[in-house]
Amino acid sequence: MVARVTAAMRDIASEAVAADGPTLVVSHGGSIRSFVHAAVGVTLPPLGNGAIVRLAFVGGRFVLDDDSLKDD
């Protein structure tokens, strides 16, 4: 599952970079947490409904926005 999500996120991010605009991806919290851990090595706490995790795609790599680690 993580490999599929990561491949899809790379495709989406590459297209967003080419279009020079922000992108919204909506998914299940478990998929998001697994992807973030695989992509940037951070284990997020369980995500509530409507949680927002912000990532940037810089130089072909995902970078976690520091605000994603703060409680709202």
Backbone torsions as a table, in degrees:
resi	resn	phi	psi	omega
1	MET	NA	-44.8	-177.9
2	VAL	-61.6	-40.1	179.3
3	ALA	-62.7	-41.2	179.2
4	ARG	-66.5	-44.7	-179.5
5	VAL	-64.7	-43.6	179.9
6	THR	-62.8	-43.6	178.3
7	ALA	-62.7	-43.0	178.9
8	ALA	-64.6	-42.4	179.6
9	MET	-64.7	-38.2	176.7
10	ARG	-64.0	-41.7	177.5
11	ASP	-62.7	-46.9	-179.8
12	ILE	-62.4	-45.5	-178.9
13	ALA	-64.5	-40.3	178.9
14	SER	-62.7	-41.0	177.6
15	GLU	-66.6	-38.2	179.0
16	ALA	-65.3	-40.5	177.9
17	VAL	-62.8	-43.7	179.8
18	ALA	-64.0	-34.1	-179.8
19	ALA	-86.0	-7.9	179.6
20	ASP	55.4	50.0	179.3
21	GLY	-151.8	164.2	178.5
22	PRO	-72.3	159.8	-179.2
23	THR	-138.3	141.3	176.2
24	LEU	-109.9	127.3	175.6
25	VAL	-121.1	128.5	-179.0
26	VAL	-113.5	131.5	-178.7
27	SER	-155.0	176.9	176.4
28	HIS	-71.1	143.6	-178.1
29	GLY	-56.0	-39.5	179.5
30	GLY	-64.3	-39.8	177.4
31	SER	-65.5	-41.5	179.6
32	ILE	-63.6	-47.9	-179.7
33	ARG	-60.5	-43.1	179.4
34	SER	-64.2	-42.4	178.5
35	PHE	-63.2	-47.9	-179.3
36	VAL	-60.0	-41.9	179.0
37	HIS	-62.6	-44.0	-179.7
38	ALA	-68.7	-37.3	-174.0
39	ALA	-81.4	-39.1	-175.2
40	VAL	-126.2	-2.1	175.5
41	GLY	78.3	16.6	179.6
42	VAL	-109.4	132.6	176.1
43	THR	-96.3	110.9	178.9
44	LEU	-79.3	153.3	173.7
45	PRO	-69.5	167.8	176.0
46	PRO	-52.3	140.5	-177.4
47	LEU	-99.5	131.9	176.2
48	GLY	-79.4	169.0	177.0
49	ASN	-58.3	133.0	178.7
50	GLY	79.2	9.0	179.4
51	ALA	-62.2	149.6	179.7
52	ILE	-118.9	127.8	174.6
53	VAL	-121.9	122.3	-177.6
54	ARG	-104.6	128.6	176.6
55	LEU	-127.6	152.4	170.9
56	ALA	-116.5	151.9	177.3
57	PHE	-112.8	103.1	-172.5
58	VAL	-123.2	122.3	177.8
59	GLY	59.5	33.6	179.1
60	GLY	80.6	9.5	179.6
61	ARG	-129.3	150.2	175.6
62	PHE	-86.1	141.5	178.7
63	VAL	-129.8	129.4	-179.8
64	LEU	-79.3	130.5	174.8
65	ASP	-69.6	131.0	-178.0
66	ASP	-56.8	-31.0	-179.8
67	ASP	-65.1	-20.3	179.8
68	SER	-68.8	-16.0	-178.5
69	LEU	-94.6	-0.6	-177.9
70	LYS	-101.9	146.4	174.1
71	ASP	-78.4	142.4	176.7
72	ASP	-87.2	NA	NA
